Amino acid sequence: MAKLLMDTSPLREIPAYRRLFTAISISNVGQQMTSVAVGIQVYQMTHSSFAVGLVGLFQLLPLISLGLFGGALSDSFDRRIIGMVSAIGMATASAMLVVQSIVHLNSVPFLYVCVALASAFFAAGNPARQSIIPRIVPREKLQAANSLSMLSWNLGFSVGPLLGGILIGVTGKVSVAYAVDTVAFGVMVWAMSRLPSLPPQLGAPTRAGFASVAEGINFLRGKRNLQMSFYIDIIAMVFGMPRALFPAIAVHWYGESMGSVAARVGLLTAAPAAGAAISSIFSGPLQRVYKQGQAIVWAVIGWGAAIAAFGFTRQLWVGVLFLAIAGAADNVSALYRTTMLQIAVPDEYRGRLQGIFTVVVAGGPRLGDFEAGAVAAVAGEAFSVISGGLTCIALSLMLVTWHKPFLDYDSRKPVS
């Protein structure tokens, strides 16, 4: 049984990682409560999946610009300070959401501004937070630490939407979710303040300008395996992410099959992360998989197939099951892609590559929100979900034919 369970030794043996893990876990819950609350609030005001999808677009633009720049910052300055400042900024954005809800501002544009501000601070700080892990965790413990980090991330994505949906349904107020998020980022500020100083290492750039960003992008030239890890995730998230459709789906597909609309939105949003969390808990066998390129491809195909199957369901619990299966498959892909990046990239480039990783991993779902909402506006929610899942499979197979050696990537002999 022990061989099936994840390795928790980084939590037991590394206090700095334990504090970071705890703070990220709590802030993830708050962030996802806010994500559900914003979607519900926008849909209540507009009754439009396209308007909900635009939330993703307003998050995407700062992610792209500041994600790359944030990566350069984390290679040139103390990563602890960057993480702390970004957490303060995200707490401020959440506080703005609390205020607009309490005073009944009822302004969709103001909501877009708030999520864009939060996205900007997240993009600027996330490369630093992720680049901290290889500095405080020994290489032999990295994959175990990444499994724990995936669990933290996915617990946030499962507990957060469920808790947010329930609290909003019970109180009738989205301000409760926003307030929890504000407090959660306060915990992140505390955790960052307790980390040791993490200044740039020898060989790191002395300035975080456009030249430094360009240097990080140029690092990827010719490194097809790293490129593949980015491209395949973009495909999965842009075409296979139906999150923006959940408010409309909760209203139109399931009737009154379970509680309030807010609770159903929370359940649908939580399902993929719940599946991912379960796959993290039982990730022991994943530590012994060395052909990680093959595993990534099969995981993304499994994600697309489960999302397409979800589009055919009209029973809530069956739909939740397919979403959970999709989340478990995505977690396998994320674990191996993260480990590949951390092992194959030297420390002086990790911040900038984590910036690109942030743009892909966090930006892809936001662009997916917009894509799903736009397609649903033309052809309906069911077509948007099903076509997205099938497109994900088709494009993944096409991508593999472009670079077949990705299937031979072996973590024991990493080739970037």
C-alpha positions as MATLAB code, in Angstrom:
seq = 'MAKLLMDTSPLREIPAYRRLFTAISISNVGQQMTSVAVGIQVYQMTHSSFAVGLVGLFQLLPLISLGLFGGALSDSFDRRIIGMVSAIGMATASAMLVVQSIVHLNSVPFLYVCVALASAFFAAGNPARQSIIPRIVPREKLQAANSLSMLSWNLGFSVGPLLGGILIGVTGKVSVAYAVDTVAFGVMVWAMSRLPSLPPQLGAPTRAGFASVAEGINFLRGKRNLQMSFYIDIIAMVFGMPRALFPAIAVHWYGESMGSVAARVGLLTAAPAAGAAISSIFSGPLQRVYKQGQAIVWAVIGWGAAIAAFGFTRQLWVGVLFLAIAGAADNVSALYRTTMLQIAVPDEYRGRLQGIFTVVVAGGPRLGDFEAGAVAAVAGEAFSVISGGLTCIALSLMLVTWHKPFLDYDSRKPVS';
ca = [
       0.000    0.000    0.000;
       2.848    2.385    0.849;
       4.146    2.102   -2.715;
       0.822    3.454   -3.995;
       0.869    6.568   -1.820;
       2.765    9.766   -2.498;
       6.121   10.529   -0.899;
       5.579   13.136    1.843;
       9.193   13.345    3.003;
       9.696   16.955    1.744;
       6.975   18.097    4.163;
       8.556   16.213    7.070;
      12.169   17.093    6.373;
      12.171   20.636    4.915;
      10.512   23.312    7.130;
      10.794   26.047    4.474;
       8.991   23.887    1.931;
       6.365   22.966    4.550;
       5.555   26.634    5.192;
       5.413   27.391    1.474;
       3.191   24.348    0.846;
       0.774   25.399    3.600;
       0.493   29.001    2.436;
       0.031   28.074   -1.222;
      -2.632   25.514   -0.264;
      -4.626   28.096    1.704;
      -4.277   30.816   -0.932;
      -5.326   28.359   -3.665;
      -8.579   27.723   -1.802;
      -9.238   31.457   -1.554;
      -8.386   32.081   -5.214;
     -10.780   29.399   -6.417;
     -13.577   30.652   -4.182;
     -13.112   34.023   -5.865;
     -13.043   32.423   -9.320;
     -16.429   30.802   -8.721;
     -17.837   33.979   -7.174;
     -16.784   36.156  -10.125;
     -18.285   33.716  -12.633;
     -21.560   33.590  -10.719;
     -21.695   37.364  -10.286;
     -21.020   38.071  -13.966;
     -23.584   35.486  -15.096;
     -26.209   36.863  -12.710;
     -25.741   40.336  -14.147;
     -25.524   39.358  -17.842;
     -26.982   35.823  -18.286;
     -24.231   35.369  -20.892;
     -21.589   32.609  -21.150;
     -19.680   34.936  -23.462;
     -19.493   37.578  -20.711;
     -18.195   34.943  -18.281;
     -15.669   33.866  -20.896;
     -14.437   37.449  -21.136;
     -13.255   37.120  -17.522;
     -10.630   34.726  -18.846;
      -9.600   37.154  -21.574;
      -9.101   39.994  -19.078;
      -6.975   37.649  -16.954;
      -4.997   36.460  -19.964;
      -3.596   39.791  -21.150;
      -1.678   40.640  -17.941;
      -0.643   36.988  -17.608;
       1.114   37.078  -20.963;
       2.863   40.409  -20.461;
       3.746   40.199  -16.774;
       4.292   36.433  -16.646;
       7.333   36.769  -18.889;
       8.560   39.877  -17.090;
       7.940   38.251  -13.694;
      10.166   35.379  -14.736;
      12.966   37.819  -15.560;
      12.449   39.565  -12.212;
      12.799   36.304  -10.297;
      16.150   35.577  -11.957;
      17.510   39.060  -11.160;
      16.129   39.826   -7.667;
      15.407   38.109   -4.378;
      12.598   35.614   -5.088;
      11.328   35.863   -1.516;
      10.694   39.635   -1.837;
       8.978   39.236   -5.219;
       6.677   36.543   -3.816;
       5.776   38.728   -0.833;
       4.984   41.850   -2.893;
       2.839   39.877   -5.349;
       0.849   38.334   -2.471;
       0.143   41.827   -1.089;
      -1.063   42.893   -4.544;
      -3.415   39.912   -4.887;
      -4.814   40.566   -1.407;
      -5.537   44.160   -2.471;
      -7.405   42.994   -5.597;
      -9.518   40.629   -3.480;
     -10.303   43.441   -1.034;
     -11.532   45.541   -3.973;
     -13.916   42.712   -4.883;
     -15.221   42.643   -1.303;
     -15.941   46.375   -1.391;
     -17.717   46.342   -4.787;
     -19.950   43.526   -3.579;
     -20.855   45.203   -0.270;
     -21.741   48.541   -1.920;
     -23.666   46.756   -4.734;
     -21.675   48.430   -7.483;
     -23.091   45.969  -10.058;
     -20.438   46.845  -12.636;
     -19.165   44.083  -14.911;
     -16.315   46.306  -16.212;
     -15.133   46.865  -12.627;
     -15.101   43.096  -12.064;
     -12.967   42.729  -15.186;
     -10.555   45.356  -13.809;
     -10.281   43.517  -10.471;
      -9.562   40.118  -12.030;
      -7.035   41.712  -14.390;
      -5.235   43.319  -11.427;
      -5.161   40.032   -9.505;
      -3.913   38.238  -12.604;
      -1.130   40.798  -13.047;
       0.212   40.292   -9.520;
      -0.148   36.516   -9.839;
       1.797   36.542  -13.105;
       4.555   38.712  -11.639;
       4.969   36.529   -8.533;
       4.248   32.959   -9.596;
       7.562   32.379  -11.429;
       9.380   33.380   -8.235;
       7.231   31.091   -6.064;
       7.784   28.118   -8.365;
      11.499   28.851   -8.797;
      11.923   28.846   -5.020;
      11.155   25.123   -4.822;
      14.335   23.841   -6.571;
      16.356   26.187   -4.310;
      14.992   24.756   -1.043;
      14.378   21.121   -2.097;
      17.205   18.723   -3.060;
      17.058   17.361   -6.618;
      16.341   13.797   -5.471;
      13.227   15.092   -3.661;
      11.966   17.330   -6.485;
       9.459   14.940   -8.028;
       8.031   14.147   -4.573;
       7.797   17.884   -3.835;
       6.096   18.444   -7.187;
       3.534   15.725   -6.407;
       2.797   17.485   -3.127;
       2.567   20.838   -4.909;
       0.134   19.339   -7.430;
      -1.922   18.019   -4.510;
      -1.900   21.480   -2.927;
      -2.954   23.091   -6.194;
      -5.737   20.585   -6.821;
      -7.055   20.651   -3.263;
      -7.440   24.384   -3.755;
      -9.259   23.821   -7.030;
     -11.601   21.263   -5.428;
     -12.201   22.587   -1.906;
     -12.260   26.237   -3.046;
     -15.086   25.987   -5.603;
     -17.130   23.678   -3.358;
     -16.721   25.910   -0.319;
     -17.321   29.032   -2.393;
     -20.446   27.612   -4.020;
     -21.868   26.434   -0.694;
     -21.147   29.694    1.134;
     -22.589   31.788   -1.679;
     -25.653   29.517   -1.854;
     -26.233   29.666    1.911;
     -25.564   33.370    2.459;
     -26.646   34.665   -0.932;
     -23.548   36.889   -0.936;
     -20.433   36.611   -3.075;
     -18.640   38.977   -0.679;
     -18.043   36.047    1.708;
     -15.884   34.265   -0.882;
     -13.959   37.435   -1.674;
     -13.294   38.066    2.035;
     -11.866   34.569    2.570;
      -9.566   35.110   -0.418;
      -8.277   38.366    1.074;
      -7.388   36.659    4.368;
      -5.791   33.706    2.541;
      -3.332   35.977    0.766;
      -2.407   37.415    4.148;
      -1.212   33.909    5.060;
       0.892   33.878    1.883;
       2.551   37.162    2.896;
       3.434   35.617    6.270;
       4.912   32.469    4.701;
       7.037   34.450    2.269;
       8.357   36.613    5.103;
       9.536   33.458    6.918;
      11.574   32.116    4.000;
      15.342   32.669    3.890;
      16.717   35.288    1.513;
      16.923   33.886   -2.041;
      19.119   36.279   -4.066;
      20.167   35.577   -7.672;
      22.896   32.979   -8.151;
      26.120   33.302  -10.126;
      25.440   33.756  -13.841;
      22.006   35.309  -13.371;
      21.211   38.519  -15.305;
      21.706   41.761  -13.406;
      18.732   43.505  -15.052;
      15.164   42.353  -15.599;
      14.457   44.072  -18.897;
      13.313   43.047  -22.353;
      16.782   41.715  -23.156;
      16.559   39.333  -20.202;
      13.082   38.153  -21.267;
      14.334   37.614  -24.824;
      17.309   35.661  -23.502;
      14.949   33.318  -21.649;
      12.844   32.792  -24.780;
      15.984   32.183  -26.844;
      16.989   29.478  -24.368;
      14.129   27.381  -25.753;
      15.500   27.433  -29.306;
      16.213   23.901  -30.459;
      14.937   22.398  -27.194;
      12.055   20.526  -28.745;
      11.130   18.423  -25.704;
      10.624   21.506  -23.544;
       8.717   23.157  -26.388;
       6.476   20.101  -26.684;
       5.676   20.240  -22.967;
       4.390   23.797  -23.475;
       2.548   23.209  -26.756;
       0.646   20.144  -25.611;
      -0.602   21.894  -22.485;
      -1.763   24.888  -24.531;
      -3.801   22.523  -26.707;
      -5.359   20.807  -23.685;
      -6.313   23.996  -21.870;
      -7.419   26.181  -24.782;
      -9.642   23.585  -26.461;
     -10.574   21.292  -23.579;
     -11.373   23.683  -20.718;
     -15.176   24.210  -20.312;
     -14.975   26.127  -17.009;
     -16.581   29.332  -18.337;
     -19.648   27.320  -19.341;
     -20.339   25.909  -15.865;
     -22.777   28.672  -14.770;
     -24.913   28.130  -17.901;
     -24.556   24.333  -17.717;
     -25.612   24.383  -14.044;
     -28.776   26.249  -15.008;
     -29.748   24.485  -18.251;
     -28.451   20.897  -18.124;
     -29.364   19.679  -14.650;
     -32.539   21.503  -13.686;
     -33.035   21.330   -9.928;
     -31.096   18.070   -9.518;
     -28.937   19.435   -6.722;
     -29.439   22.463   -4.533;
     -28.757   25.953   -5.713;
     -27.154   26.992   -8.980;
     -24.146   28.258   -6.997;
     -23.676   24.819   -5.403;
     -23.847   23.107   -8.795;
     -21.319   25.542  -10.269;
     -19.021   24.868   -7.316;
     -19.369   21.108   -7.733;
     -18.632   21.187  -11.465;
     -15.655   23.485  -10.955;
     -14.287   21.316   -8.149;
     -14.654   17.976   -9.925;
     -11.512   18.089  -12.145;
      -9.360   19.170   -9.208;
     -10.847   16.483   -6.961;
      -9.863   13.854   -9.528;
      -6.414   15.407   -9.758;
      -6.033   15.407   -5.967;
      -6.900   11.708   -5.796;
      -4.354   10.931   -8.502;
      -1.759   12.916   -6.503;
      -2.472   11.016   -3.295;
      -1.984    7.698   -5.117;
       0.953    8.920   -7.179;
       3.450    6.400   -5.826;
       3.575    4.403   -9.097;
       4.065    7.641  -11.080;
       7.463    8.068   -9.415;
       8.607    4.929  -11.236;
       7.566    6.020  -14.733;
      10.616    7.152  -16.719;
       9.152    7.462  -20.239;
       7.503   10.709  -19.251;
       6.956   12.001  -22.796;
       4.656    9.063  -23.555;
       2.860    9.537  -20.242;
       2.199   13.212  -21.001;
       0.741   12.458  -24.442;
      -1.554    9.680  -23.189;
      -2.647   11.841  -20.251;
      -3.656   14.725  -22.539;
      -5.550   12.351  -24.845;
      -7.349   10.982  -21.768;
      -8.201   14.552  -20.712;
      -9.741   15.334  -24.108;
     -11.740   12.094  -24.213;
     -13.186   12.646  -20.719;
     -14.137   16.262  -21.506;
     -15.894   15.185  -24.724;
     -17.771   12.483  -22.780;
     -18.841   15.114  -20.222;
     -20.470   17.054  -23.059;
     -22.863   14.157  -23.742;
     -24.065   13.788  -20.122;
     -27.193   15.236  -18.579;
     -26.923   13.516  -15.202;
     -25.043   15.673  -12.723;
     -23.118   12.896  -10.979;
     -22.110   11.267  -14.269;
     -20.849   14.626  -15.489;
     -18.904   15.130  -12.253;
     -17.325   11.684  -12.688;
     -16.095   12.472  -16.209;
     -14.715   15.816  -15.053;
     -12.888   14.064  -12.204;
     -11.358   11.568  -14.661;
     -10.257   14.481  -16.837;
      -8.641   16.175  -13.850;
      -6.751   13.013  -12.878;
      -5.345   12.739  -16.403;
      -4.349   16.415  -16.439;
      -2.552   16.012  -13.116;
      -0.336   13.266  -14.554;
       0.596   15.547  -17.433;
       1.263   18.487  -15.091;
       3.480   16.456  -12.751;
       5.784   15.258  -15.516;
       5.876   18.589  -17.353;
       6.841   20.420  -14.147;
       9.592   17.940  -13.292;
      10.903   18.038  -16.862;
      11.194   21.822  -16.687;
      12.902   21.916  -13.301;
      15.489   19.249  -14.154;
      16.324   20.363  -17.699;
      16.719   24.105  -16.981;
      19.697   25.615  -15.044;
      18.858   27.843  -12.059;
      19.892   31.115  -13.730;
      17.158   30.496  -16.346;
      14.519   28.889  -14.111;
      12.707   32.125  -13.283;
      12.318   33.123  -16.922;
      11.285   29.615  -17.979;
       8.847   29.502  -15.059;
       7.508   32.797  -16.416;
       6.834   31.114  -19.762;
       5.403   28.137  -17.857;
       3.088   30.499  -15.946;
       1.857   32.066  -19.186;
       1.113   28.598  -20.582;
      -0.323   26.896  -17.493;
      -2.314   29.849  -16.133;
      -2.935   31.642  -19.429;
      -4.124   28.577  -21.343;
      -7.263   28.046  -19.209;
      -8.082   31.771  -19.454;
      -7.874   31.648  -23.239;
      -9.867   28.425  -22.994;
     -12.574   30.297  -21.066;
     -12.835   32.798  -23.897;
     -12.778   30.086  -26.597;
     -15.452   28.022  -24.838;
     -17.681   31.051  -24.243;
     -17.315   32.277  -27.823;
     -18.122   28.865  -29.349;
     -21.058   28.417  -26.964;
     -22.438   31.817  -27.985;
     -22.581   30.588  -31.598;
     -23.337   26.869  -31.310;
     -24.381   26.195  -27.715;
     -22.693   24.808  -24.620;
     -22.875   21.122  -25.622;
     -21.171   21.680  -28.985;
     -18.509   23.815  -27.324;
     -17.632   21.103  -24.777;
     -17.687   18.120  -27.165;
     -15.851   19.786  -30.025;
     -13.234   21.116  -27.601;
     -12.440   17.662  -26.224;
     -12.198   16.073  -29.674;
     -10.060   18.937  -31.006;
      -7.700   18.440  -28.073;
      -7.167   14.787  -29.045;
      -6.693   15.529  -32.738;
      -4.201   18.347  -32.228;
      -2.209   16.333  -29.670;
      -1.761   13.509  -32.167;
      -0.735   15.986  -34.849;
       1.801   17.529  -32.465;
       3.400   14.147  -31.776;
       3.907   13.563  -35.491;
       5.798   16.890  -35.580;
       8.282   15.709  -32.910;
       8.132   11.935  -32.418;
      11.285   11.820  -30.193;
       9.158   13.355  -27.414;
       7.696    9.873  -26.917;
      11.193    8.614  -26.075;
      11.944   11.266  -23.427;
      13.457    9.449  -20.425;
      13.762   11.254  -17.086;
      16.889    9.219  -16.262;
      18.631   10.788  -19.253;
      16.840   14.138  -19.667;
      17.248   15.875  -23.039;
      15.713   19.320  -23.292;
];
